[in-house]
Amino acid sequence: MVATSRKPHGRTPVQSTAHAHGPAPEDGPTPTHRPTLQPVPEQPLPSTPRELFDALPHLPGLRTEIINGRLIVSPVGTPEHGRAAMRLFRLLIPIIDERGWEAFAGNVDVCIDGTRDPLEPDFVLAPLNCTRWGGRELLSSGLKLVAEVVSPGSAYDDRELKPDIYAGGGVPVMLLVDPLAESGTVTVFSEPKEGRYRVISTVTFGREIYIPDPIDFTLDTSVFKEVV
């Protein structure tokens, strides 16, 4: 995972001066000079991770999140990673259709209610009228469920940090699919209160696990054994 910064929308482009001290010499390679950012009056450069995130252009093939004050830019997951999210989607289609919800697999930003930090879960369930933060992000307190699929580069954040982040943002249920754990595991976090999920249940791949309200569904985790 790499923290990065890029040119903000609406800001003055980065200026590059090829020869800062006169014309280039006739012989030899042309010296390379680093571009410098030029501040614009009344349009200061981003000074916080959130401001930098808001200034970023669309980055195809990359995921951008803010986790505990860190702007994280990482590649999208492997085919197996995406397949796990899609298997979850297929299992939940009856509930999605019955209740008129929307499902997103790794292609929607979520704004954490309170901190306003953006995350991009691997899977999201939300009502059609889910409240948004701006036009780009779903507000976490309006969601029904988020799911993360653990990968080597995100293991610590997914396991240790994101449950508290989602709980603090009012997400009623978080599902953690962990193919890196011994035998593979699925963990359900529910009943958020004061920034923590009060109920946590874990099973190994192949067993069933109950996802409580507002989902109210028993998940057969054997589907994840086929994708790892």
PyRosetta script that sets phi, psi and omega in degrees:
from pyrosetta import init, pose_from_sequence

init()
pose = pose_from_sequence("MVATSRKPHGRTPVQSTAHAHGPAPEDGPTPTHRPTLQPVPEQPLPSTPRELFDALPHLPGLRTEIINGRLIVSPVGTPEHGRAAMRLFRLLIPIIDERGWEAFAGNVDVCIDGTRDPLEPDFVLAPLNCTRWGGRELLSSGLKLVAEVVSPGSAYDDRELKPDIYAGGGVPVMLLVDPLAESGTVTVFSEPKEGRYRVISTVTFGREIYIPDPIDFTLDTSVFKEVV")
pose.set_psi(1, 138.2)
pose.set_omega(1, -173.5)
pose.set_phi(2, -130.4)
pose.set_psi(2, 128.8)
pose.set_omega(2, 173.0)
pose.set_phi(3, -81.3)
pose.set_psi(3, 138.3)
pose.set_omega(3, -174.9)
pose.set_phi(4, -145.5)
pose.set_psi(4, 164.9)
pose.set_omega(4, 173.1)
pose.set_phi(5, -136.5)
pose.set_psi(5, 146.2)
pose.set_omega(5, -179.2)
pose.set_phi(6, -137.1)
pose.set_psi(6, 173.5)
pose.set_omega(6, -176.5)
pose.set_phi(7, -65.0)
pose.set_psi(7, 126.5)
pose.set_omega(7, 178.6)
pose.set_phi(8, -70.0)
pose.set_psi(8, 152.8)
pose.set_omega(8, 171.9)
pose.set_phi(9, -63.9)
pose.set_psi(9, 138.0)
pose.set_omega(9, 172.6)
pose.set_phi(10, 76.8)
pose.set_psi(10, 0.9)
pose.set_omega(10, 179.0)
pose.set_phi(11, -93.5)
pose.set_psi(11, 162.2)
pose.set_omega(11, 176.0)
pose.set_phi(12, -64.9)
pose.set_psi(12, 132.9)
pose.set_omega(12, 179.8)
pose.set_phi(13, -59.1)
pose.set_psi(13, 154.8)
pose.set_omega(13, 175.7)
pose.set_phi(14, -62.3)
pose.set_psi(14, 131.2)
pose.set_omega(14, -179.1)
pose.set_phi(15, -96.7)
pose.set_psi(15, 137.6)
pose.set_omega(15, 178.2)
pose.set_phi(16, -126.1)
pose.set_psi(16, 127.7)
pose.set_omega(16, 178.1)
pose.set_phi(17, -107.7)
pose.set_psi(17, 116.0)
pose.set_omega(17, -173.9)
pose.set_phi(18, -68.1)
pose.set_psi(18, -37.8)
pose.set_omega(18, -177.7)
pose.set_phi(19, -136.5)
pose.set_psi(19, 96.5)
pose.set_omega(19, -172.7)
pose.set_phi(20, -74.4)
pose.set_psi(20, -18.7)
pose.set_omega(20, -174.1)
pose.set_phi(21, -125.8)
pose.set_psi(21, 46.4)
pose.set_omega(21, 177.3)
pose.set_phi(22, 107.3)
pose.set_psi(22, -176.1)
pose.set_omega(22, -176.7)
pose.set_phi(23, -67.3)
pose.set_psi(23, 158.3)
pose.set_omega(23, -179.7)
pose.set_phi(24, -69.5)
pose.set_psi(24, 147.2)
pose.set_omega(24, 176.9)
pose.set_phi(25, -63.2)
pose.set_psi(25, 150.5)
pose.set_omega(25, -177.7)
pose.set_phi(26, -68.8)
pose.set_psi(26, -34.6)
pose.set_omega(26, -178.3)
pose.set_phi(27, -110.8)
pose.set_psi(27, 151.6)
pose.set_omega(27, 176.6)
pose.set_phi(28, 88.3)
pose.set_psi(28, 168.2)
pose.set_omega(28, -177.0)
pose.set_phi(29, -69.4)
pose.set_psi(29, 150.0)
pose.set_omega(29, 176.7)
pose.set_phi(30, -73.7)
pose.set_psi(30, 126.7)
pose.set_omega(30, -179.0)
pose.set_phi(31, -65.0)
pose.set_psi(31, 145.7)
pose.set_omega(31, 179.4)
pose.set_phi(32, -101.3)
pose.set_psi(32, 131.0)
pose.set_omega(32, 179.8)
pose.set_phi(33, -113.7)
pose.set_psi(33, 140.1)
pose.set_omega(33, 179.0)
pose.set_phi(34, -69.9)
pose.set_psi(34, 137.4)
pose.set_omega(34, 175.7)
pose.set_phi(35, -67.7)
pose.set_psi(35, 152.2)
pose.set_omega(35, 178.9)
pose.set_phi(36, -121.8)
pose.set_psi(36, 142.4)
pose.set_omega(36, 177.0)
pose.set_phi(37, -80.8)
pose.set_psi(37, 131.7)
pose.set_omega(37, -178.9)
pose.set_phi(38, -106.0)
pose.set_psi(38, 110.7)
pose.set_omega(38, 178.3)
pose.set_phi(39, -59.6)
pose.set_psi(39, 147.4)
pose.set_omega(39, 179.2)
pose.set_phi(40, -114.2)
pose.set_psi(40, 128.3)
pose.set_omega(40, 177.3)
pose.set_phi(41, -53.9)
pose.set_psi(41, 136.4)
pose.set_omega(41, 179.2)
pose.set_phi(42, 67.5)
pose.set_psi(42, 2.5)
pose.set_omega(42, 175.3)
pose.set_phi(43, -134.2)
pose.set_psi(43, 71.0)
pose.set_omega(43, -176.6)
pose.set_phi(44, -64.3)
pose.set_psi(44, 152.1)
pose.set_omega(44, 176.0)
pose.set_phi(45, -65.0)
pose.set_psi(45, 152.9)
pose.set_omega(45, 179.8)
pose.set_phi(46, -55.7)
pose.set_psi(46, 136.0)
pose.set_omega(46, -178.7)
pose.set_phi(47, -118.6)
pose.set_psi(47, -4.5)
pose.set_omega(47, 178.4)
pose.set_phi(48, -131.1)
pose.set_psi(48, 159.4)
pose.set_omega(48, 176.5)
pose.set_phi(49, -56.7)
pose.set_psi(49, -38.4)
pose.set_omega(49, -179.5)
pose.set_phi(50, -66.1)
pose.set_psi(50, -42.3)
pose.set_omega(50, 178.7)
pose.set_phi(51, -63.6)
pose.set_psi(51, -38.9)
pose.set_omega(51, 178.5)
pose.set_phi(52, -67.4)
pose.set_psi(52, -41.6)
pose.set_omega(52, 177.3)
pose.set_phi(53, -58.6)
pose.set_psi(53, -45.7)
pose.set_omega(53, -178.5)
pose.set_phi(54, -63.3)
pose.set_psi(54, -26.3)
pose.set_omega(54, -177.7)
pose.set_phi(55, -87.4)
pose.set_psi(55, -9.6)
pose.set_omega(55, -175.3)
pose.set_phi(56, -72.7)
pose.set_psi(56, 144.1)
pose.set_omega(56, 170.2)
pose.set_phi(57, -77.2)
pose.set_psi(57, 172.2)
pose.set_omega(57, 175.0)
pose.set_phi(58, -64.4)
pose.set_psi(58, 135.1)
pose.set_omega(58, -176.3)
pose.set_phi(59, -120.0)
pose.set_psi(59, 87.5)
pose.set_omega(59, -178.7)
pose.set_phi(60, -58.5)
pose.set_psi(60, 135.5)
pose.set_omega(60, 177.5)
pose.set_phi(61, 83.4)
pose.set_psi(61, 2.0)
pose.set_omega(61, 179.6)
pose.set_phi(62, -127.5)
pose.set_psi(62, 151.1)
pose.set_omega(62, 176.3)
pose.set_phi(63, -113.0)
pose.set_psi(63, 131.4)
pose.set_omega(63, -178.2)
pose.set_phi(64, -121.6)
pose.set_psi(64, 126.4)
pose.set_omega(64, -178.5)
pose.set_phi(65, -141.3)
pose.set_psi(65, 161.6)
pose.set_omega(65, 169.5)
pose.set_phi(66, -116.2)
pose.set_psi(66, 118.5)
pose.set_omega(66, -177.5)
pose.set_phi(67, -124.3)
pose.set_psi(67, 111.3)
pose.set_omega(67, 180.0)
pose.set_phi(68, 50.8)
pose.set_psi(68, 47.8)
pose.set_omega(68, 175.6)
pose.set_phi(69, 83.5)
pose.set_psi(69, 1.3)
pose.set_omega(69, 179.9)
pose.set_phi(70, -105.8)
pose.set_psi(70, 128.5)
pose.set_omega(70, 172.4)
pose.set_phi(71, -84.2)
pose.set_psi(71, 116.0)
pose.set_omega(71, -174.5)
pose.set_phi(72, -112.3)
pose.set_psi(72, 125.3)
pose.set_omega(72, 173.8)
pose.set_phi(73, -118.1)
pose.set_psi(73, 121.8)
pose.set_omega(73, -175.6)
pose.set_phi(74, -138.9)
pose.set_psi(74, 156.3)
pose.set_omega(74, 177.4)
pose.set_phi(75, -69.4)
pose.set_psi(75, 157.0)
pose.set_omega(75, 174.6)
pose.set_phi(76, -64.7)
pose.set_psi(76, 163.9)
pose.set_omega(76, -174.4)
pose.set_phi(77, -73.2)
pose.set_psi(77, 174.1)
pose.set_omega(77, 176.9)
pose.set_phi(78, -70.8)
pose.set_psi(78, 167.4)
pose.set_omega(78, 174.9)
pose.set_phi(79, -56.0)
pose.set_psi(79, -37.5)
pose.set_omega(79, 178.9)
pose.set_phi(80, -64.3)
pose.set_psi(80, -38.9)
pose.set_omega(80, 178.3)
pose.set_phi(81, -60.2)
pose.set_psi(81, -49.4)
pose.set_omega(81, 178.9)
pose.set_phi(82, -66.9)
pose.set_psi(82, -33.6)
pose.set_omega(82, -179.6)
pose.set_phi(83, -64.8)
pose.set_psi(83, -37.2)
pose.set_omega(83, 178.4)
pose.set_phi(84, -61.8)
pose.set_psi(84, -42.6)
pose.set_omega(84, 178.4)
pose.set_phi(85, -64.0)
pose.set_psi(85, -39.0)
pose.set_omega(85, -179.8)
pose.set_phi(86, -70.9)
pose.set_psi(86, -33.7)
pose.set_omega(86, 175.6)
pose.set_phi(87, -62.9)
pose.set_psi(87, -39.5)
pose.set_omega(87, 176.6)
pose.set_phi(88, -63.1)
pose.set_psi(88, -43.6)
pose.set_omega(88, 178.5)
pose.set_phi(89, -57.9)
pose.set_psi(89, -45.9)
pose.set_omega(89, -177.9)
pose.set_phi(90, -62.9)
pose.set_psi(90, -38.1)
pose.set_omega(90, 179.0)
pose.set_phi(91, -65.9)
pose.set_psi(91, -32.2)
pose.set_omega(91, -175.0)
pose.set_phi(92, -93.7)
pose.set_psi(92, 2.8)
pose.set_omega(92, -179.1)
pose.set_phi(93, -55.2)
pose.set_psi(93, -43.2)
pose.set_omega(93, 179.1)
pose.set_phi(94, -57.8)
pose.set_psi(94, -40.5)
pose.set_omega(94, 179.1)
pose.set_phi(95, -69.1)
pose.set_psi(95, -42.3)
pose.set_omega(95, 179.9)
pose.set_phi(96, -58.8)
pose.set_psi(96, -46.2)
pose.set_omega(96, -179.3)
pose.set_phi(97, -69.0)
pose.set_psi(97, -42.2)
pose.set_omega(97, -177.6)
pose.set_phi(98, -63.0)
pose.set_psi(98, -39.0)
pose.set_omega(98, -173.1)
pose.set_phi(99, -101.9)
pose.set_psi(99, -1.4)
pose.set_omega(99, 177.6)
pose.set_phi(100, 68.9)
pose.set_psi(100, 33.5)
pose.set_omega(100, 179.3)
pose.set_phi(101, -90.3)
pose.set_psi(101, 171.3)
pose.set_omega(101, 173.8)
pose.set_phi(102, -112.0)
pose.set_psi(102, 148.0)
pose.set_omega(102, 176.6)
pose.set_phi(103, -125.0)
pose.set_psi(103, 140.5)
pose.set_omega(103, 179.3)
pose.set_phi(104, -131.7)
pose.set_psi(104, 129.8)
pose.set_omega(104, 179.5)
pose.set_phi(105, -111.6)
pose.set_psi(105, 93.6)
pose.set_omega(105, 174.4)
pose.set_phi(106, 65.8)
pose.set_psi(106, 26.6)
pose.set_omega(106, -177.7)
pose.set_phi(107, -138.5)
pose.set_psi(107, 27.2)
pose.set_omega(107, 177.8)
pose.set_phi(108, -143.2)
pose.set_psi(108, 140.6)
pose.set_omega(108, 176.9)
pose.set_phi(109, -88.8)
pose.set_psi(109, 143.4)
pose.set_omega(109, 177.8)
pose.set_phi(110, -118.5)
pose.set_psi(110, 130.0)
pose.set_omega(110, 176.2)
pose.set_phi(111, -96.6)
pose.set_psi(111, 123.4)
pose.set_omega(111, -179.5)
pose.set_phi(112, -74.1)
pose.set_psi(112, 118.3)
pose.set_omega(112, -178.9)
pose.set_phi(113, -61.8)
pose.set_psi(113, 123.4)
pose.set_omega(113, -178.8)
pose.set_phi(114, 112.6)
pose.set_psi(114, -68.2)
pose.set_omega(114, -179.4)
pose.set_phi(115, -80.9)
pose.set_psi(115, -24.9)
pose.set_omega(115, -175.1)
pose.set_phi(116, 67.5)
pose.set_psi(116, 16.7)
pose.set_omega(116, 177.1)
pose.set_phi(117, -76.0)
pose.set_psi(117, 139.5)
pose.set_omega(117, 179.3)
pose.set_phi(118, -91.7)
pose.set_psi(118, 139.9)
pose.set_omega(118, 172.0)
pose.set_phi(119, -131.4)
pose.set_psi(119, 159.8)
pose.set_omega(119, 176.4)
pose.set_phi(120, -127.5)
pose.set_psi(120, 87.6)
pose.set_omega(120, -179.3)
pose.set_phi(121, -62.5)
pose.set_psi(121, 160.3)
pose.set_omega(121, 177.6)
pose.set_phi(122, -74.1)
pose.set_psi(122, -22.4)
pose.set_omega(122, 179.2)
pose.set_phi(123, -154.6)
pose.set_psi(123, 140.0)
pose.set_omega(123, -178.4)
pose.set_phi(124, -138.2)
pose.set_psi(124, 136.0)
pose.set_omega(124, 167.7)
pose.set_phi(125, -111.7)
pose.set_psi(125, 131.5)
pose.set_omega(125, -178.2)
pose.set_phi(126, -149.0)
pose.set_psi(126, 152.3)
pose.set_omega(126, 174.0)
pose.set_phi(127, -71.4)
pose.set_psi(127, 160.3)
pose.set_omega(127, -179.5)
pose.set_phi(128, -59.4)
pose.set_psi(128, -34.1)
pose.set_omega(128, -177.3)
pose.set_phi(129, -98.3)
pose.set_psi(129, 28.0)
pose.set_omega(129, -178.3)
pose.set_phi(130, -56.4)
pose.set_psi(130, 132.9)
pose.set_omega(130, 178.6)
pose.set_phi(131, -61.8)
pose.set_psi(131, 141.9)
pose.set_omega(131, -179.8)
pose.set_phi(132, -115.3)
pose.set_psi(132, 154.9)
pose.set_omega(132, 169.2)
pose.set_phi(133, -104.1)
pose.set_psi(133, 103.8)
pose.set_omega(133, -170.9)
pose.set_phi(134, 69.7)
pose.set_psi(134, -159.0)
pose.set_omega(134, 179.8)
pose.set_phi(135, -95.8)
pose.set_psi(135, -4.3)
pose.set_omega(135, -168.7)
pose.set_phi(136, -105.3)
pose.set_psi(136, -26.7)
pose.set_omega(136, -169.6)
pose.set_phi(137, -124.0)
pose.set_psi(137, 141.1)
pose.set_omega(137, 171.0)
pose.set_phi(138, -81.9)
pose.set_psi(138, 137.5)
pose.set_omega(138, 179.4)
pose.set_phi(139, -78.6)
pose.set_psi(139, 131.0)
pose.set_omega(139, -171.2)
pose.set_phi(140, -59.2)
pose.set_psi(140, -35.5)
pose.set_omega(140, -176.5)
pose.set_phi(141, -69.0)
pose.set_psi(141, -12.8)
pose.set_omega(141, 177.7)
pose.set_phi(142, -95.9)
pose.set_psi(142, -1.4)
pose.set_omega(142, -176.5)
pose.set_phi(143, -80.9)
pose.set_psi(143, 163.1)
pose.set_omega(143, 174.5)
pose.set_phi(144, -100.3)
pose.set_psi(144, -37.0)
pose.set_omega(144, -177.2)
pose.set_phi(145, -161.8)
pose.set_psi(145, 145.0)
pose.set_omega(145, 167.0)
pose.set_phi(146, -125.3)
pose.set_psi(146, 152.0)
pose.set_omega(146, 176.5)
pose.set_phi(147, -134.8)
pose.set_psi(147, 143.1)
pose.set_omega(147, 174.8)
pose.set_phi(148, -123.2)
pose.set_psi(148, 139.6)
pose.set_omega(148, 174.6)
pose.set_phi(149, -107.9)
pose.set_psi(149, 119.2)
pose.set_omega(149, -174.4)
pose.set_phi(150, -70.5)
pose.set_psi(150, 134.3)
pose.set_omega(150, 172.7)
pose.set_phi(151, -127.0)
pose.set_psi(151, 163.8)
pose.set_omega(151, -176.7)
pose.set_phi(152, -55.2)
pose.set_psi(152, -38.6)
pose.set_omega(152, -177.5)
pose.set_phi(153, -78.0)
pose.set_psi(153, -15.6)
pose.set_omega(153, -176.0)
pose.set_phi(154, -117.6)
pose.set_psi(154, 7.5)
pose.set_omega(154, -170.6)
pose.set_phi(155, -57.0)
pose.set_psi(155, -48.0)
pose.set_omega(155, -177.1)
pose.set_phi(156, -65.2)
pose.set_psi(156, -47.4)
pose.set_omega(156, -179.5)
pose.set_phi(157, -61.8)
pose.set_psi(157, -44.4)
pose.set_omega(157, -177.9)
pose.set_phi(158, -65.4)
pose.set_psi(158, -42.4)
pose.set_omega(158, -175.0)
pose.set_phi(159, -81.5)
pose.set_psi(159, -40.7)
pose.set_omega(159, -169.1)
pose.set_phi(160, -101.9)
pose.set_psi(160, -32.9)
pose.set_omega(160, -171.8)
pose.set_phi(161, -104.5)
pose.set_psi(161, -43.4)
pose.set_omega(161, -172.6)
pose.set_phi(162, -66.2)
pose.set_psi(162, -34.3)
pose.set_omega(162, 176.9)
pose.set_phi(163, -56.0)
pose.set_psi(163, -44.1)
pose.set_omega(163, 179.4)
pose.set_phi(164, -69.6)
pose.set_psi(164, -34.5)
pose.set_omega(164, 178.5)
pose.set_phi(165, -64.1)
pose.set_psi(165, -47.1)
pose.set_omega(165, 179.9)
pose.set_phi(166, -67.7)
pose.set_psi(166, -39.0)
pose.set_omega(166, 177.4)
pose.set_phi(167, -61.4)
pose.set_psi(167, -44.8)
pose.set_omega(167, 178.8)
pose.set_phi(168, -63.7)
pose.set_psi(168, -27.0)
pose.set_omega(168, 178.5)
pose.set_phi(169, -88.0)
pose.set_psi(169, 3.4)
pose.set_omega(169, 174.5)
pose.set_phi(170, 82.7)
pose.set_psi(170, 17.8)
pose.set_omega(170, 176.0)
pose.set_phi(171, -75.0)
pose.set_psi(171, 121.7)
pose.set_omega(171, -172.0)
pose.set_phi(172, -67.5)
pose.set_psi(172, -32.0)
pose.set_omega(172, -177.8)
pose.set_phi(173, -141.4)
pose.set_psi(173, 133.3)
pose.set_omega(173, 170.4)
pose.set_phi(174, -119.7)
pose.set_psi(174, 136.4)
pose.set_omega(174, 177.6)
pose.set_phi(175, -114.0)
pose.set_psi(175, 129.5)
pose.set_omega(175, 179.5)
pose.set_phi(176, -117.6)
pose.set_psi(176, 111.7)
pose.set_omega(176, 176.6)
pose.set_phi(177, -96.6)
pose.set_psi(177, 117.6)
pose.set_omega(177, -171.9)
pose.set_phi(178, -122.1)
pose.set_psi(178, 87.8)
pose.set_omega(178, 179.1)
pose.set_phi(179, -73.0)
pose.set_psi(179, -11.0)
pose.set_omega(179, -179.8)
pose.set_phi(180, -84.6)
pose.set_psi(180, -19.0)
pose.set_omega(180, 178.0)
pose.set_phi(181, -70.1)
pose.set_psi(181, 157.6)
pose.set_omega(181, 178.5)
pose.set_phi(182, -59.2)
pose.set_psi(182, 127.1)
pose.set_omega(182, -176.8)
pose.set_phi(183, 68.4)
pose.set_psi(183, -1.2)
pose.set_omega(183, -176.7)
pose.set_phi(184, 72.6)
pose.set_psi(184, 138.0)
pose.set_omega(184, -178.9)
pose.set_phi(185, -136.8)
pose.set_psi(185, 155.7)
pose.set_omega(185, 169.5)
pose.set_phi(186, -124.6)
pose.set_psi(186, 128.1)
pose.set_omega(186, 179.8)
pose.set_phi(187, -119.0)
pose.set_psi(187, 134.1)
pose.set_omega(187, 176.3)
pose.set_phi(188, -109.6)
pose.set_psi(188, 123.6)
pose.set_omega(188, 175.6)
pose.set_phi(189, -107.5)
pose.set_psi(189, 131.6)
pose.set_omega(189, -178.0)
pose.set_phi(190, -148.3)
pose.set_psi(190, 173.2)
pose.set_omega(190, -179.0)
pose.set_phi(191, 56.2)
pose.set_psi(191, 66.6)
pose.set_omega(191, 178.2)
pose.set_phi(192, -69.5)
pose.set_psi(192, 138.6)
pose.set_omega(192, 176.6)
pose.set_phi(193, -156.5)
pose.set_psi(193, 127.5)
pose.set_omega(193, 178.7)
pose.set_phi(194, 52.2)
pose.set_psi(194, 44.1)
pose.set_omega(194, 173.8)
pose.set_phi(195, 80.3)
pose.set_psi(195, 10.9)
pose.set_omega(195, 178.0)
pose.set_phi(196, -139.5)
pose.set_psi(196, 148.6)
pose.set_omega(196, 170.3)
pose.set_phi(197, -83.7)
pose.set_psi(197, 127.6)
pose.set_omega(197, -176.0)
pose.set_phi(198, -83.9)
pose.set_psi(198, -20.6)
pose.set_omega(198, -178.7)
pose.set_phi(199, -122.7)
pose.set_psi(199, 125.7)
pose.set_omega(199, -179.1)
pose.set_phi(200, -133.1)
pose.set_psi(200, 126.5)
pose.set_omega(200, 179.3)
pose.set_phi(201, -129.2)
pose.set_psi(201, 138.4)
pose.set_omega(201, -177.9)
pose.set_phi(202, -133.7)
pose.set_psi(202, 138.3)
pose.set_omega(202, 173.3)
pose.set_phi(203, -134.6)
pose.set_psi(203, 160.0)
pose.set_omega(203, 173.9)
pose.set_phi(204, -85.5)
pose.set_psi(204, 157.3)
pose.set_omega(204, 179.2)
pose.set_phi(205, -54.1)
pose.set_psi(205, 133.1)
pose.set_omega(205, 179.5)
pose.set_phi(206, 111.4)
pose.set_psi(206, -18.4)
pose.set_omega(206, 178.7)
pose.set_phi(207, -100.4)
pose.set_psi(207, 163.3)
pose.set_omega(207, 177.0)
pose.set_phi(208, -89.8)
pose.set_psi(208, 151.0)
pose.set_omega(208, 175.7)
pose.set_phi(209, -141.0)
pose.set_psi(209, 139.4)
pose.set_omega(209, -177.5)
pose.set_phi(210, -89.0)
pose.set_psi(210, 131.5)
pose.set_omega(210, 174.7)
pose.set_phi(211, -104.2)
pose.set_psi(211, 113.7)
pose.set_omega(211, -172.4)
pose.set_phi(212, -75.5)
pose.set_psi(212, -176.7)
pose.set_omega(212, 178.0)
pose.set_phi(213, -52.0)
pose.set_psi(213, 142.2)
pose.set_omega(213, 8.7)
pose.set_phi(214, -88.8)
pose.set_psi(214, 11.6)
pose.set_omega(214, -178.8)
pose.set_phi(215, -87.8)
pose.set_psi(215, -53.0)
pose.set_omega(215, 178.1)
pose.set_phi(216, 56.2)
pose.set_psi(216, 65.3)
pose.set_omega(216, -174.1)
pose.set_phi(217, -149.9)
pose.set_psi(217, 140.0)
pose.set_omega(217, 175.3)
pose.set_phi(218, -98.1)
pose.set_psi(218, 119.8)
pose.set_omega(218, -173.2)
pose.set_phi(219, -98.3)
pose.set_psi(219, 127.1)
pose.set_omega(219, 174.5)
pose.set_phi(220, -87.8)
pose.set_psi(220, 105.4)
pose.set_omega(220, -173.6)
pose.set_phi(221, -79.5)
pose.set_psi(221, 1.3)
pose.set_omega(221, 178.5)
pose.set_phi(222, -63.3)
pose.set_psi(222, -21.4)
pose.set_omega(222, 179.5)
pose.set_phi(223, -63.4)
pose.set_psi(223, -25.4)
pose.set_omega(223, -178.9)
pose.set_phi(224, -79.9)
pose.set_psi(224, -17.8)
pose.set_omega(224, 177.2)
pose.set_phi(225, -67.8)
pose.set_psi(225, -23.4)
pose.set_omega(225, -176.3)
pose.set_phi(226, -84.0)
pose.set_psi(226, -7.4)
pose.set_omega(226, -174.3)
pose.set_phi(227, -116.4)
pose.set_psi(227, 4.1)
pose.set_omega(227, -178.8)
pose.set_phi(228, -121.0)
pose.dump_pdb("model.pdb")
